[in-house]
């Protein structure tokens, strides 16, 4: 990525996208108070040099799928190849090399027990490159889809110019996806701002049907939209994974508190020897130290923590074309 830092206008555009991911460029321009052409030019520039993507994602807890976090200890010299192989899979995201390049961490979303078992019980254990496998089921994700550090540029009044969000109606029942829904989600996972016309052509559906189904999936919480952006464009160059052991009666409060910290784009409750996993993104090592010794240290109920620096990001949220 070129050396590129988002300025105030860029941040306002990104904030607008977190609120209304599929809003037209004209609507975004009204909220940001610039011209349509400025929004289009800035958006394309951020796509090209800052990795900006708007992605439609299936909410695993609403559609009967499951989210996992994998931590793989690799034999010396083999971690990059393992990371590249995982990054090529459509069911992975956030594939990182960590701990001096000997460890691979990634998120995994599986649609069935068979898909999960094929990877965790057959493919990975059968690899000579993988020495140890830790698989943590994500029980609850505390962070909202749009990282809170990206949502500080527009006022409430400016956001209202984008129009109302869909009214969510989560009745707790699992949303059953059809084959047509899964095809639609696969295209939205590559480009959450793809036009209804292009989605209709790609999925062999009528444009009105596509528009209506996206709205239904969004309203029921089966579909959400995420913002994928290289953190270096925000001036954040350092990062680490963190695994913490938190007393059960403090787990909910600790997770919610961390989700409000600008250094934390992701935090979740998990199964395993630790019960909280988080990604920490900071300006540099000094900032990371200050976070751990001040903001994180003030949280109650934490009695053990392990960290691993992120050496290289092989894949973020977007699929690799």
Secondary structure, 3 states (H helix, E strand, C coil): CCCCCCCHHHHHHHHHHHHCCCCCHHHHHHHHCCCHHHHHHHHHHHHHHHCCEEEEEECHHHHCCEEEEEEEEECCCCHHHHHHHHHCCCCEEEEEEEHHHCEEEEEEEECCHHHHHHHHHHHCCCCCCEEEEEEEEEEEECCCCCCHHHCCCCCHHHHHCCCCCCCCCCCCCCCCCCHHHHHHHHHHHHCCCCCHHHHHHHHCCCHHHHHHHHHHHHHCCCEEEEEECCHHHHCCCEEEEEEEEECHHHHHHHHHHHHCCCCEEEEEEECCCCCEEEEEEECCHHHHHHHHHHHHCCCCCEEEEEEEEEEEEEECCCCCC
